[in-house]
Amino acid sequence: MATQEVQLNETLAHLKTESETLKTKLEEERAKLHDVELHQVAEKVEALGQFVMKTRRTLKGHGNKVLCMDWCKDKRRIVSSSQDGKVIVWDAFTTNKWRCFCIWFR
């Protein structure tokens, strides 16, 4: 029983030193990449001041709340999905629906 505790303590000590070594290596690699956390960058950014957003167009087609939306790589189309199970691809220039898919989850 005592030998098992000694082995357990040695293993635990070894794992702690290994974890500290890995932390140090990770910090060194981050420093090489000049990797910083988001909050560190945000502290250095100036405030925008008065920022006014205006609705330019309203896209109608979803029957429920829109969950997410993103631009396609071609910067012409927008993809949106909603709680009603629809995924719609919009032409952002004309505001017309380009494709519409219904997705049902079980």
C-alpha positions, 0 to 999 in steps of 0.5 A: 500500500505504501509503495503504491502511494509513493509511486502515485506521488512520483507519477503525479510529480512527474506529470506536474513537471511535464505540464509546466514544461509544456506550458513554457513551450506553448508560451515560447511558441506564442511569443514567436508568432506574436500571438495575443489574446483578443482582449489585449488587442481590444484594449489598444483599439480606439473607440469609433465614436458615433456609429450609425447603422441604417437599414438598407434592404429587408430580406423577406422569406423566413417564417421564424427567427433568423439564427445566423447569416454569412456572406458567400466567398463571391461577396454577392450572395448571402446565406441565412438560416432560421428556426423554421428549418429554411436555409436561403441563399440570397442575391445581395444585389437584387435581394432576390432568393437564389436558392431555398432549402428546407432542413428538418432535424429529428 
